[in-house]
């Protein structure tokens, strides 16, 4: 499938918020545990000062297939940029995550980052498979990060090294 990838805009927020809330409701494939409102979604993924890129994939017919963000929390000492990837779990859009990453990787290179870091819940098997399929490599494990209910779940820290000039 061919996807149109473009920057996130305010008109995307209701659909993307609903999409992410569905994923949160399913559980196990995102670190987010509390549902978003359109306003809190915008604060997290669009107007947040840490967000340096926020891209949306549109399938043919205009359906929003997913989104991907790069965030720079300014706390990292190695200058990596973080990534968050979300695709619609209600309707599977084959290849949307890969299409998003092509554009996100180009954005990270243009912004001058040396690498992209993804932190994935250890129990998120599809997420780990996705990032590894893109070429991310395991870098570290953050042990026993508690979920909202107190359940400890490790986070796998993966890195994707970007080409340098």
Order of alpha helices (4+ residues) and beta strands (2+ residues): beta-alpha-alpha-beta-beta-beta-alpha-beta-alpha-beta-beta
